[in-house]
Each structure stands twice: as C-alpha cells, then as structure tokens.
Amino acid sequence: MSELRQKEILHMQIRLFRLAWMKWGVGLEKCAEWFDRFQVDRYISECYEIFHVQGDDVNLGEVARYLKSQGAEL
C-alpha cells in the first residue's frame, strides 16, 4: 500500500471517529472504546475502496451498522 493511500485511510479514520463522537453524543472515551474494541479502524481500512466514493453520513451509517452487528449498543 502506498504512503499516500495510508494517509488517505488515516484521514478517513480520524474524520469518521470525530463524526461518530459528535453525532452519537457519547464521550470521547466511549467512542474510543468502541473503535478499539471492535477494530473499527481495520474495518474502515478494509472498506476504504467503497468508503472513499461515499459521503461521510453514509460511511458513518455503515460504521454504526458494523458496530451493532458486533454487539455494540449505540
């Protein structure tokens, strides 16, 4: 994977984390716990080819569905 692609993925992971924290109304710690426990960064990286052509709201919805499927209670 190229360095540019890695930076793009990291940017998306950070952006989606920030949006999740703001839109879901949970504390930073809880949001970070979910992202860590359920390996959301890995999920975003694996789905990047789809995510990079969709909007943030759609991607955040996908992350929420993923978390719920893993047992998170949003």
Secondary structure, DSSP 4 states (H G I P E B T S, - for coil): --HHHHHHHHHHHHHHHHHHHHHHT--HHHHHHHHHHTTHHHHHHHTHHHHTTS-HHHHHHHHHHHHHHTT---
